[in-house]
């Protein structure tokens, strides 16, 4: 069964919710890296953004798979 979240009465795929959170984290990291001027050391900063997004998505997915079943009442 595909897990879904009930958000304000609407069902949302868990993968989509995690991807949205990863996108927000990537946006925050992008702004911080630009403010610190670290992005200028990379050949293509968009590849850094893509790598950050995929890393956040992967890490959050592992955390959700591990801790979400503990929060569900049986």
Backbone as CSV, one residue per row, in Angstrom:
resi,resn,N_x,N_y,N_z,CA_x,CA_y,CA_z,C_x,C_y,C_z
1,UNK,0.842,-1.180,0.000,0.000,0.000,0.000,0.889,1.246,0.000
2,UNK,0.554,2.194,-0.837,1.296,3.445,-0.905,0.857,4.333,0.256
3,UNK,1.819,4.818,0.995,1.501,5.649,2.148,1.142,7.058,1.702
4,UNK,0.095,7.578,2.337,-0.350,8.926,2.043,-0.594,9.657,3.350
5,UNK,-0.428,10.956,3.296,-0.676,11.806,4.454,-2.009,12.508,4.275
6,UNK,-2.743,12.642,5.350,-3.995,13.380,5.328,-3.698,14.794,5.796
7,UNK,-3.661,15.734,4.853,-3.365,17.132,5.173,-4.610,17.955,4.885
8,UNK,-5.234,18.434,5.939,-6.453,19.240,5.853,-7.532,18.544,5.025
9,UNK,-7.672,17.249,5.204,-8.722,16.499,4.529,-8.358,16.000,3.149
10,UNK,-7.206,16.354,2.637,-6.766,15.885,1.323,-5.599,14.928,1.475
11,UNK,-5.584,13.903,0.647,-4.509,12.920,0.734,-3.367,13.312,-0.192
12,UNK,-2.160,13.314,0.373,-0.957,13.697,-0.354,0.031,12.543,-0.250
13,UNK,0.670,12.223,-1.370,1.675,11.174,-1.376,2.819,11.551,-0.450
14,UNK,3.312,10.566,0.280,4.397,10.818,1.213,5.671,11.242,0.484
15,UNK,5.914,10.658,-0.682,7.085,11.041,-1.472,7.022,12.490,-1.926
16,UNK,5.825,12.944,-2.305,5.657,14.338,-2.718,5.890,15.287,-1.549
17,UNK,5.368,14.939,-0.385,5.548,15.787,0.791,7.027,15.892,1.161
18,UNK,7.738,14.778,1.087,9.173,14.785,1.407,9.935,15.587,0.359
19,UNK,9.553,15.480,-0.917,10.224,16.240,-1.974,10.009,17.744,-1.793
20,UNK,8.839,18.140,-1.353,8.569,19.565,-1.120,9.432,20.089,0.028
21,UNK,9.541,19.304,1.090,10.390,19.707,2.214,11.854,19.787,1.778
22,UNK,12.290,18.818,0.958,13.672,18.838,0.454,13.895,20.057,-0.436
23,UNK,12.896,20.438,-1.221,13.018,21.628,-2.059,13.149,22.898,-1.237
24,UNK,12.392,22.975,-0.158,12.489,24.145,0.720,13.863,24.207,1.384
25,UNK,14.356,23.053,1.852,15.695,23.019,2.449,16.770,23.398,1.431
26,UNK,16.593,22.964,0.184,17.550,23.311,-0.863,17.538,24.813,-1.147
27,UNK,16.360,25.396,-1.161,16.255,26.837,-1.380,16.951,27.610,-0.264
28,UNK,16.753,27.191,0.966,17.414,27.846,2.102,18.931,27.694,1.994
29,UNK,19.390,26.481,1.667,20.837,26.248,1.531,21.407,27.072,0.386
30,UNK,20.660,27.219,-0.710,21.114,28.018,-1.848,21.305,29.482,-1.443
31,UNK,20.353,30.016,-0.709,20.450,31.416,-0.269,21.634,31.599,0.674
32,UNK,21.821,30.663,1.594,22.939,30.756,2.537,24.273,30.681,1.790
33,UNK,24.379,29.757,0.836,25.627,29.626,0.080,25.913,30.867,-0.775
34,UNK,24.865,31.498,-1.283,25.074,32.733,-2.037,25.506,33.878,-1.130
35,UNK,24.915,33.949,0.051,25.294,35.020,0.983,26.737,34.873,1.438
36,UNK,27.164,33.622,1.624,28.547,33.367,2.041,29.522,33.363,0.869
37,UNK,28.986,33.501,-0.345,29.754,33.535,-1.587,30.569,32.255,-1.790
38,UNK,30.020,31.139,-1.360,30.680,29.846,-1.538,30.374,29.270,-2.910
39,UNK,29.241,29.643,-3.480,28.841,29.078,-4.777,29.796,29.457,-5.910
40,UNK,30.601,30.474,-5.741,31.533,30.877,-6.808,32.683,29.899,-6.979
41,UNK,32.888,29.008,-6.009,33.958,28.024,-6.100,33.564,26.792,-6.911
42,UNK,32.318,26.722,-7.326,31.840,25.569,-8.076,31.741,25.909,-9.553
43,UNK,32.046,24.916,-10.379,32.037,25.116,-11.827,30.630,25.437,-12.315
44,UNK,29.663,24.647,-11.895,28.257,24.878,-12.209,27.453,24.840,-10.911
45,UNK,27.076,25.978,-10.372,26.342,25.998,-9.105,25.003,25.249,-9.165
46,UNK,24.407,25.143,-10.350,23.142,24.423,-10.447,23.337,22.939,-10.149
47,UNK,24.523,22.406,-10.448,24.799,21.012,-10.099,24.897,20.842,-8.588
48,UNK,25.410,21.847,-7.910,25.437,21.827,-6.450,24.007,21.824,-5.904
49,UNK,23.137,22.655,-6.474,21.745,22.691,-6.040,21.053,21.348,-6.267
50,UNK,21.296,20.753,-7.416,20.701,19.450,-7.714,21.205,18.385,-6.743
51,UNK,22.498,18.410,-6.461,23.074,17.446,-5.524,22.512,17.646,-4.119
52,UNK,22.368,18.901,-3.713,21.784,19.173,-2.398,20.342,18.687,-2.326
53,UNK,19.560,18.947,-3.373,18.162,18.504,-3.381,18.058,16.992,-3.285
54,UNK,18.835,16.283,-4.095,18.773,14.819,-4.065,19.259,14.268,-2.723
55,UNK,20.268,14.903,-2.147,20.767,14.454,-0.840,19.733,14.690,0.261
56,UNK,19.109,15.866,0.241,18.055,16.135,1.229,16.885,15.173,1.053
57,UNK,16.479,14.924,-0.188,15.347,14.046,-0.457,15.659,12.622,0.010
58,UNK,16.857,12.162,-0.282,17.264,10.817,0.130,17.314,10.716,1.655
59,UNK,17.941,11.689,2.298,18.061,11.650,3.757,16.713,11.744,4.453
60,UNK,15.852,12.629,3.977,14.522,12.756,4.579,13.691,11.505,4.349
61,UNK,13.835,10.876,3.193,13.096,9.646,2.918,13.510,8.538,3.876
62,UNK,14.795,8.440,4.142,15.264,7.436,5.100,14.728,7.735,6.497
63,UNK,14.747,9.008,6.901,14.231,9.372,8.218,12.741,9.080,8.331
64,UNK,11.975,9.387,7.282,10.533,9.147,7.310,10.247,7.656,7.377
65,UNK,10.968,6.854,6.603,10.743,5.415,6.632,11.085,4.814,7.988
66,UNK,12.032,5.406,8.682,12.426,4.862,9.974,11.512,5.338,11.101
67,UNK,11.137,6.618,11.110,10.438,7.171,12.263,8.927,7.310,12.101
68,UNK,8.403,7.333,10.893,6.958,7.491,10.728,6.185,6.301,11.276
69,UNK,6.624,5.055,11.080,5.857,3.953,11.676,5.799,4.002,13.200
70,UNK,6.770,4.641,13.833,6.736,4.768,15.285,5.667,5.756,15.747
71,UNK,5.299,6.695,14.863,4.315,7.720,15.232,2.875,7.284,14.952
72,UNK,2.705,6.226,14.182,1.369,5.762,13.827,0.849,4.856,14.941
73,UNK,-0.329,5.185,15.445,-0.938,4.370,16.506,-1.456,3.070,15.903
74,UNK,-1.191,1.992,16.575,-1.671,0.688,16.080,-2.779,0.175,16.947
